[in-house]
């Protein structure tokens, strides 16, 4: 069993602080008055059922959506109120991988990963391409820089999207449903990549997912959102929550496969005789 499954590591350096955050659209509140922290080097996973606000929370934390109320402090700077160079400085501390990967289909992997370097630095092309090659190597895509996204599997596209998110050497990576659409083996390989980056580069991860195997594989800590209550209903190490929670929603989430009775399970169909 991986060490993440045995205990919750001790972190003492807060890198993200969310304070009394309320988010929503127009007059519809999705999450109300929530607060939590993310520690440097931690892998925090955001859980919850469909429509509970997981992706909305992530998009607000990276500055894509404005909250109705509250603050999001990244190393002490509020991304909600920051403007100009201050906001650019905050954004350079984070990298984002969206659910679909969001690679530009008309660009090679090298061109996709190089985009941020071209936008935010004055590096010569040779230096930029060297950085791109290093990032592709880190995610297991050595030699694939000239490939187009359509030539790659779904898992390889997700790896390329992580390489692009890492190209500016951010301190924090936000991943939105990284395992979505992947088969179990490919998803497990992606989990191993996340663990490797976390442990070897001491990166901080904030991940939205509902895939239980991935949660147990990578999370130091989780927060669970409730759609009806519009708030956080549980936080802690996923293994400890699975064993000790008395909250019905949390219990149902972590034990959902155990609630299917034997009679309700799909029975195998007898093969036709040869």
C-alpha positions as CSV (number, residue, x, y, z in Angstrom):
1,X,0.0,0.0,0.0
2,X,1.3,3.5,-0.9
3,X,2.3,5.7,2.0
4,X,-0.5,8.1,1.0
5,X,-2.9,5.4,2.1
6,X,-1.3,4.9,5.5
7,X,-1.5,8.4,7.0
8,X,-2.0,12.0,6.2
9,X,1.3,13.8,5.8
10,X,2.1,16.8,8.0
11,X,2.1,20.0,6.1
12,X,2.8,23.4,7.7
13,X,3.0,25.9,4.8
14,X,-0.3,27.1,3.4
15,X,0.0,28.0,-0.3
16,X,-3.8,28.5,-1.0
17,X,-6.3,29.9,1.4
18,X,-10.0,30.1,0.4
19,X,-11.9,32.4,2.7
20,X,-15.7,32.5,3.0
21,X,-16.2,31.9,-0.7
22,X,-19.6,32.1,-2.4
23,X,-19.8,31.2,-6.0
24,X,-22.6,30.9,-8.6
25,X,-24.2,32.3,-11.7
26,X,-26.5,35.3,-11.8
27,X,-28.7,34.8,-8.7
28,X,-28.2,31.1,-8.4
29,X,-25.7,30.2,-5.6
30,X,-23.7,27.0,-6.2
31,X,-21.4,27.1,-3.1
32,X,-22.0,29.3,-0.1
33,X,-19.5,30.6,2.4
34,X,-16.9,27.9,2.2
35,X,-13.4,28.1,3.6
36,X,-10.4,25.7,3.3
37,X,-6.7,25.7,2.9
38,X,-4.2,23.8,0.6
39,X,-0.7,23.1,1.9
40,X,2.4,23.4,-0.1
41,X,3.3,20.0,-1.6
42,X,-0.1,18.5,-0.9
43,X,-2.4,16.7,-3.3
44,X,-5.9,17.9,-2.5
45,X,-8.9,16.3,-4.3
46,X,-12.3,18.0,-4.6
47,X,-15.1,15.4,-4.5
48,X,-18.9,15.5,-4.8
49,X,-21.8,14.4,-6.9
50,X,-22.7,15.9,-10.3
51,X,-23.7,19.5,-10.1
52,X,-22.2,20.1,-6.6
53,X,-19.9,22.8,-7.9
54,X,-16.5,21.0,-8.2
55,X,-15.5,22.4,-11.5
56,X,-17.1,25.8,-10.7
57,X,-14.9,26.0,-7.6
58,X,-11.8,25.1,-9.6
59,X,-12.5,27.7,-12.2
60,X,-13.0,30.3,-9.5
61,X,-9.7,29.3,-7.8
62,X,-7.8,29.9,-11.1
63,X,-9.4,33.2,-11.8
64,X,-11.7,32.2,-14.7
65,X,-14.9,33.0,-12.7
66,X,-15.5,35.8,-10.3
67,X,-17.0,34.8,-7.0
68,X,-20.0,36.5,-5.5
69,X,-18.2,36.9,-2.2
70,X,-14.9,35.9,-0.6
71,X,-11.2,35.7,-1.1
72,X,-8.8,33.2,-2.8
73,X,-5.2,33.9,-1.5
74,X,-2.4,32.3,-3.4
75,X,0.8,32.8,-1.3
76,X,-1.0,35.7,0.3
77,X,-2.2,37.5,-2.8
78,X,-5.9,37.6,-3.6
79,X,-6.5,36.5,-7.2
80,X,-10.1,37.8,-6.9
81,X,-9.0,41.5,-6.6
82,X,-5.6,41.4,-8.3
83,X,-5.1,43.3,-11.5
84,X,-2.4,44.0,-14.0
85,X,1.1,42.8,-13.2
86,X,0.1,41.5,-9.8
87,X,-2.5,39.2,-11.4
88,X,0.0,38.0,-14.0
89,X,2.4,37.2,-11.3
90,X,-0.2,35.1,-9.5
91,X,-1.2,33.3,-12.7
92,X,2.4,32.4,-13.4
93,X,2.4,30.4,-10.1
94,X,-0.4,28.0,-11.4
95,X,-0.8,25.6,-14.3
96,X,-4.1,24.1,-15.4
97,X,-5.2,20.9,-17.2
98,X,-8.8,21.0,-18.3
99,X,-10.9,17.9,-18.6
100,X,-10.7,17.5,-22.4
101,X,-7.0,18.3,-22.4
102,X,-7.8,21.4,-24.6
103,X,-4.9,20.9,-27.0
104,X,-5.0,22.9,-30.2
105,X,-5.6,20.3,-32.9
106,X,-3.8,22.3,-35.6
107,X,-0.6,22.5,-33.6
108,X,2.0,19.8,-32.8
109,X,2.6,18.8,-29.2
110,X,5.8,20.9,-29.2
111,X,3.8,24.0,-30.4
112,X,1.1,23.4,-27.9
113,X,3.5,23.1,-24.9
114,X,5.5,26.1,-26.2
115,X,2.6,28.5,-26.2
116,X,3.0,30.0,-22.7
117,X,6.7,30.5,-23.2
118,X,6.0,32.5,-26.4
119,X,3.4,34.5,-24.6
120,X,5.1,35.3,-21.4
121,X,8.9,35.1,-22.0
122,X,11.5,36.4,-24.5
123,X,13.3,33.1,-24.7
124,X,15.0,32.3,-28.0
125,X,13.3,29.4,-29.9
126,X,16.1,26.9,-29.1
127,X,15.9,27.5,-25.4
128,X,12.1,27.3,-25.4
129,X,12.2,24.0,-27.4
130,X,14.7,22.6,-24.9
131,X,12.3,23.4,-22.0
132,X,9.4,21.8,-24.0
133,X,11.5,18.7,-24.6
134,X,12.2,18.4,-20.8
135,X,8.5,18.8,-19.9
136,X,7.5,16.2,-22.5
137,X,10.2,13.8,-21.1
138,X,8.8,14.4,-17.6
139,X,5.3,13.1,-18.6
140,X,6.6,10.2,-20.6
141,X,6.3,11.7,-24.1
142,X,9.9,11.8,-25.2
143,X,10.2,11.9,-29.0
144,X,6.5,12.9,-29.5
145,X,7.0,16.6,-29.9
146,X,6.3,16.6,-33.7
147,X,3.1,14.6,-33.3
148,X,-0.3,16.1,-33.7
149,X,-2.9,15.6,-30.9
150,X,-5.1,13.5,-33.2
151,X,-2.3,11.0,-33.6
152,X,-2.2,10.3,-29.9
153,X,-4.3,8.2,-27.5
154,X,-6.5,9.9,-24.9
155,X,-4.0,9.2,-22.2
156,X,-1.2,10.6,-24.1
157,X,-3.2,13.8,-24.8
158,X,-3.8,14.2,-21.1
159,X,0.0,13.8,-20.5
160,X,0.7,16.4,-23.1
161,X,-1.8,18.8,-21.5
162,X,0.0,18.3,-18.1
163,X,3.3,19.1,-19.8
164,X,1.8,22.3,-21.2
165,X,0.5,23.2,-17.7
166,X,4.0,22.7,-16.3
167,X,6.0,24.6,-18.9
168,X,6.3,27.8,-16.8
169,X,7.4,25.8,-13.8
170,X,4.2,26.6,-11.7
171,X,4.1,25.8,-8.0
172,X,0.5,24.6,-8.2
173,X,-1.2,22.3,-10.8
174,X,-5.0,22.3,-11.1
175,X,-6.4,19.2,-12.9
176,X,-10.0,19.0,-13.9
177,X,-11.2,15.3,-14.1
178,X,-7.8,14.0,-15.4
179,X,-9.0,10.4,-15.7
180,X,-12.3,11.2,-17.5
181,X,-12.7,9.1,-20.6
182,X,-9.7,6.8,-19.9
183,X,-9.7,3.1,-19.4
184,X,-8.7,1.8,-15.9
185,X,-5.1,0.9,-16.9
186,X,-4.5,4.3,-18.6
187,X,-6.1,6.1,-15.6
188,X,-3.8,4.2,-13.2
189,X,-0.8,5.2,-15.3
190,X,-1.9,8.8,-15.1
191,X,-2.2,8.5,-11.3
192,X,1.4,7.2,-11.2
193,X,2.5,10.2,-13.1
194,X,0.7,12.6,-10.7
195,X,2.4,10.8,-7.7
196,X,5.8,11.0,-9.4
197,X,5.4,14.8,-10.1
198,X,4.2,15.4,-6.6
199,X,7.0,13.4,-4.9
200,X,9.9,14.3,-7.1
201,X,9.1,17.9,-7.8
202,X,7.3,18.7,-4.6
203,X,4.4,20.2,-6.6
204,X,1.1,21.1,-5.1
205,X,-2.0,19.6,-6.8
206,X,-5.7,20.5,-6.7
207,X,-7.6,17.9,-8.5
208,X,-11.3,17.5,-9.3
209,X,-12.4,13.9,-9.8
210,X,-15.1,11.4,-8.9
211,X,-13.0,8.3,-9.7
212,X,-12.5,6.5,-6.4
213,X,-9.4,4.5,-7.5
214,X,-7.7,7.7,-8.4
215,X,-8.8,9.4,-5.1
216,X,-7.3,6.6,-3.0
217,X,-4.2,6.5,-5.2
218,X,-3.1,10.1,-5.1
219,X,-5.0,12.2,-2.5
220,X,-3.3,13.3,0.7
221,X,-6.6,15.0,1.6
222,X,-10.1,15.5,0.1
223,X,-12.9,17.9,0.5
224,X,-16.4,16.8,-0.3
225,X,-19.0,19.2,-1.6
226,X,-22.8,18.8,-1.1
227,X,-25.1,20.0,-3.8
228,X,-28.1,20.5,-1.6
229,X,-26.3,22.2,1.3
230,X,-24.0,24.1,-1.0
231,X,-21.0,23.6,1.3
232,X,-18.2,21.3,2.3
233,X,-19.5,18.4,4.3
234,X,-16.3,16.5,4.9
235,X,-12.5,16.9,4.7
236,X,-9.7,14.5,5.5
237,X,-7.7,11.6,4.3
238,X,-9.8,9.5,2.0
239,X,-9.0,6.2,3.7
240,X,-9.8,7.6,7.1
241,X,-13.1,9.1,5.8
242,X,-14.0,5.7,4.3
243,X,-13.5,3.9,7.5
244,X,-14.7,6.4,10.1
245,X,-17.3,8.8,8.6
246,X,-20.8,8.8,10.0
247,X,-22.1,11.3,7.5
248,X,-24.6,9.5,5.2
249,X,-23.5,11.3,2.0
250,X,-19.9,10.7,2.6
251,X,-20.5,7.1,3.5
252,X,-22.6,6.5,0.4
253,X,-19.9,8.0,-1.8
254,X,-17.0,5.9,-0.4
255,X,-19.1,2.7,-0.1
256,X,-21.3,3.1,-3.2
257,X,-20.2,-0.2,-4.8
258,X,-21.0,-2.1,-1.7
259,X,-24.6,-1.1,-1.7
260,X,-25.5,-3.2,-4.7
261,X,-27.1,-6.4,-3.5
262,X,-26.1,-9.7,-5.1
263,X,-29.5,-10.1,-6.7
264,X,-29.2,-6.7,-8.4
265,X,-25.8,-7.3,-9.8
266,X,-25.7,-8.1,-13.5
267,X,-25.2,-11.8,-14.0
268,X,-23.0,-13.1,-16.8
269,X,-24.8,-14.3,-19.9
270,X,-24.2,-18.0,-20.8
271,X,-22.3,-18.3,-24.0
272,X,-24.1,-19.8,-27.0
273,X,-23.1,-23.5,-27.6
274,X,-20.7,-24.0,-30.4
